[in-house]
Amino acid sequence: MHTMWKGAISFGLVNIPIKLFAATENKDIKMRYLHEKCHSPVQYEKICPVCEETVDSKEIVKGYEYEPGKFVVVEKEELDELAGVSDKSIEIIDFIKLEEIDPIFYNRSYFVGPGENGTKSFALLKKAMEDTGKIGLAKFTLRSKEHLAAVRVYKNGLVLETIFYPDEVRNVDHVPGLTDEVSLNEKEVEMAKQLIEQLTAPFEPEKYEDEYREAVLELINSKISGDEVKVAKERPKTNVVDLMEALQASINESKGKETPDKGKKTKEAASKKSKDSTETKPKKKKSTAKKKASS
């Protein structure tokens, strides 16, 4: 695993060097958009619609649209200062029970490992949390954003899970059609409960598979083995083509810039040269046979 964050867990006066590692990965099958005509990957450019030109990443700034078409530009340095990017500390502010957090609050999971010279203190925190049955509720900054997080024991290590702030979880009462004023038949309720009991089983994550993903992979492999592979056409060697075109354009341009007088003088010079060449050319001697005939 690659270390994605280095810092420390702190609570009270205790400071434990740690490292974060991504605990999950997205296994969605990634497909690219191709041009149907030649099956080449489609590229996306950042283009300014006003200047009608491609914008380099160095020329892009962040702005908040407070009214339609009106923006407040916020510099990266200002955001970094507010986010406290230099603060590499996961500060545990409270210890709570795990069941007090509803799963809807959970966002992303990260494995926590001990940093340099932090093995003993890391093991001490893990043991204390195991014995008390508590988890740590912490705050820390990751990717210029302050996160609320739960630090808990997971098997032989610790896991940190970022959780949403309360105002980031929408109110369920806003879902249309929800009501408690529904008359339920007692027998139907009992039958539903009985069905639930019959389908109750221990949670074994290994037996669950992404059937759609497997089907897509099977489709892709069958196309590969069936020689249905689409090969993108090679790009023309633009550096050579552009150079030849540029040279030809330069030649054409230089011809077009030639003034009428200059062209006339050039033609006259060529005509004069041809005439001079004709006048100075020596006359051919008559052959011996012709001399005899004349005598």
Secondary structure, DSSP 8 states (H G I E B T S, - for coil): ----EEEEEEETTEEEEEEEEE-----------B-TTT--B-----EETTTTEE--GGG--EEEEEETTEEEEE-HHHHHHHHTTT--EEEEEEEE-GGGS-GGGEEEEEEEEE-TT-HHHHHHHHHHHHHHT-EEEEEEEETTEEEEEEEEEETTEEEEEEE--GGGS--GGGSTT--S-----HHHHHHHHHHHHHT-----GGG---HHHHHHHHHHHHHHHTT----------HHHHHHHHHHHHHHHHHHHT--HHHHHHHHHHHHHHHHHHHHTS------HHHHHHH-
